[in-house]
Amino acid sequence: MTRDIAVDAAGVSKVYRINAGKRRNNTLRDEVAAYFTSAKTQNAIEDFNALSDVTLQIKQGERVALIGPNGAGKSTFLKLLSRVTPPTTGRIKLRGRVTSLLEVNTGFHSELTGRENIYMKGAIHGMSRREIQKQMDSIVDFSGVEAFINTPVKHYSSGMYVRLAFAVSAHLEPDILMVDEVLAVGDAAFQKKCIDRMGEFGQSGRTLLFVSHNLGMVESLCDRAVMMLDGKIAADGEVSDVVETYLKSITPEKGGLGRNVIKDLPSIGTGDAKVEAVTLRPVGPGDLNDEFMRTGHDLLVELEIAATRAVRDATVAIIIYDSSGSRLVDANTEIAGLPFDIGAHQTTTAVFRLKDVLLRPGRYFLGTWIGRRNIADIHGVTHALEFEVRHSASNAGHIHSYPGTYQCRFDVSYR
């Protein structure tokens, strides 16, 4: 392991043994049930390969994101690197002081106050009491929980817990900081503080390993990404390239203009109503259908929706993402003042017309959502299909000369 390598994992695997039929037999009811269960079922043991032969090196000062679907092995790998649990096979070498923020309810003692937990965590990481005292005011101020710092953390909300936990981790001056998907618990203002703080790590020569499903945050924060699938590394490289590879893996192979059936795609929600098909129709000047979606033209989006149960006062939305996963356009029926209602076993079509869509030429993803904001998700598909935007003749002269995703209209003047 050379001096410029902060993390060196070689041939790392993690196997969990699952005793699917085993009963704990803690009660008389359990004992009776176990008596009538065959021994073969009780003793059935299965091996689950959470990680398989993962090899990865991270240099000092790199900011690396681990991305991939749920169950890909990202959090397991971070736990192995953090020494929370040992690997089944392989070796892991780390250079320097390591601190990690893995789950909302780990890292603190629930009976201790926030202040006492700061001292405890600092001591675990080899800091003297004087060093911790020097950082105390900064930690408390960053966390924003000053009024509750002498209260046992068992009384904290999940948001307060994460605020304090990140504040402590970020101020322990680690050489390597590992953060799992916990910042989503905090509010937008605190998330920005955390992002700014983590952004300083690479500039100061420290190493960041970040797990997140927020691809926009990943691309703005990290300079390298590692994509994991089924416990293995599927891609490793520049953030934009790996994010694009990941989005392709979760987007249907067939997509684009015309009618597209949504089937067997990852989704969220109760399923009381579902978007079963999406139709994209580009509309040019004079309401003429075009063969391609072009910058500055209209886009007609039709959602075919079927319901298994009655849905009342809901919202239907379409979302356009760029190739990095950043949300660009959100058009929904709530903004239009048209609540969505549908009866049980009925079908309907929601029609959106996006006007003068000034997306620059490139590849984009369309997502769909039905639900009630801050209350319930009924059906949502993040990347229902992919489509391409081409330049129109009116802006072909400058479209490739200047960066950016959305080509907004603007005025400029001089005084």
Sequence and secondary structure as in RCSB ss.txt:
>XXXX:A:sequence
MTRDIAVDAAGVSKVYRINAGKRRNNTLRDEVAAYFTSAKTQNAIEDFNALSDVTLQIKQGERVALIGPNGAGKS
TFLKLLSRVTPPTTGRIKLRGRVTSLLEVNTGFHSELTGRENIYMKGAIHGMSRREIQKQMDSIVDFSGVEAFIN
TPVKHYSSGMYVRLAFAVSAHLEPDILMVDEVLAVGDAAFQKKCIDRMGEFGQSGRTLLFVSHNLGMVESLCDRA
VMMLDGKIAADGEVSDVVETYLKSITPEKGGLGRNVIKDLPSIGTGDAKVEAVTLRPVGPGDLNDEFMRTGHDLL
VELEIAATRAVRDATVAIIIYDSSGSRLVDANTEIAGLPFDIGAHQTTTAVFRLKDVLLRPGRYFLGTWIGRRNI
ADIHGVTHALEFEVRHSASNAGHIHSYPGTYQCRFDVSYR
>XXXX:A:secstr
  TTEEEEEEEEEEEEEE TT     SHHHHHHHHTS HHHHT  EEEEEEEEEEEEEETT EEEEE STTSSHH
HHHHHHTTSS  SEEEEEE S EEEE  TT SS TTSBHHHHHHHHHHHTT  HHHHHHHHHHHHHHHT GGGTT
SBGGGS HHHHHHHHHHHHHHS  SEEEE TTGGGS HHHHHHHHHHHHHHHHTT EEEEE S HHHHHHH SEE
EEEETTEEEEEE HHHHHHHHHHHTS SS SSEEEE  S   BS  SEEEEEEEEEEE GGG B SSEETTEEEE
EEEEEEESS EEEEEEEEEEE TT  EEEEEETTTTT  EEE TT EEEEEEEEEEE B SEEEEEEEEEEETTT
EEEEEEEEEEEEEEE  GGGTTTTTTS  SB         
